Amino acid sequence: MRALVAGGAGMIGSHLVDALLARGDEVVVVDNLITGRRRNLAHLAGNARFRLVVADVRGDLAATRAAGPFDRVYHLASPASPRDFARYPIETLTTNAEGTRRLLEIARADGVRLLFASTSEVYGDPQTHPQPETYRGNVDPTGPRSPYDEGKRYGESLCLAAWRAEGVDVRIARLFNTYGPRSRLDDGRVVPNFCRQALAGGPLTLYGDGAQTRSLAYVADIVQGLIALMEANGLAGETFNLGCPDELTVRELAERVQAAAGCRCEIVTLPLPPDDPVRRCPDIARARRLLGWAPRTGLDEGLRLTLAAMAAEMCSHLLSPSQLAEPIAAAAGSGDHTAR
Ligand code: UDP
């Protein structure tokens, strides 16, 4: 089986590539490295079943197509951190629009399945808890998060249009918050931030009062869910939530990171970014029933693995952890934070 993984240099994408290679697949990654990193795939250098094509899915995909034909197309290409989609709003929208169209063309031409990695952000700031796939969401179409939310909603719509109008076998995975090794140190999301900050001796930056909730899935579990969704028969045109249903407040998360890192560092409060969802928790009954899938890695174990990988990366930068600590004043006042 030969798989194309768009966005395979990202955190989730690179773990997916490892899992596909481990089961004997050939894997071609296409990534423009705007937010993904070569480093995430560096351990695959010399693997004859792996190839990286550095290209933008919105542009010329001739080199990618030449590496085909493919049996499976995974589409994970998109900035996905609030910091990244604030920094790259146009790229976020167009990657999920034009990029999705081009990848659908490859899937149609090769007559194969395409899995689109969507997001819990399609539910916006939800008013239904937990969120089932049938919930239509509460999204601000013009707010600071809209490039990601609306880009993914358009991408989902486009995939289903390609299924209805052209018969492309598409499957949509709505990924809830996912964490694990290989996030960039400057990714900006809550787990990489708290882990990096804890390893540097603090402080941990809590946005708002920390009463907002998230549900955090470990990346290896999400990868198993993606493969299960791709490989199950009879699911063309279907949408699934993939995430961990254990909801906790962001303040509780800060305390769990402190405990996992063995540090009693300070927690400081910064302003809550605009449109920050108040609650988020997936209803995964559908994935349990039809895919036989559920996350298995507990939060403390996942944080331990994430902290270990991040500590190794910080050491490899030959910097002392304190040099990597984000200055609090800069974080509080930066466009990255406040423009979200
Ligand atoms: N958050 C925080 N401190 C940080 C980064 C994020 O308190 O250093 C909060 C953020 O306001 C949100 C939650 O953690 O309520 C998750 O944020 P993240 O950026 O990981 O992703 P989101 O779920 O908002 O897309």
Boltz pocket constraint, residues with backbone or C-beta under 6 A from the ligand:
constraints:
  - pocket:
      binder: B
      contacts: [[A, 80], [A, 81], [A, 82], [A, 83], [A, 177], [A, 188], [A, 189], [A, 190], [A, 191], [A, 193], [A, 194], [A, 205], [A, 206], [A, 207], [A, 208], [A, 212], [A, 213], [A, 214], [A, 250], [A, 272], [A, 273], [A, 276], [A, 277]]
      max_distance: 6.0
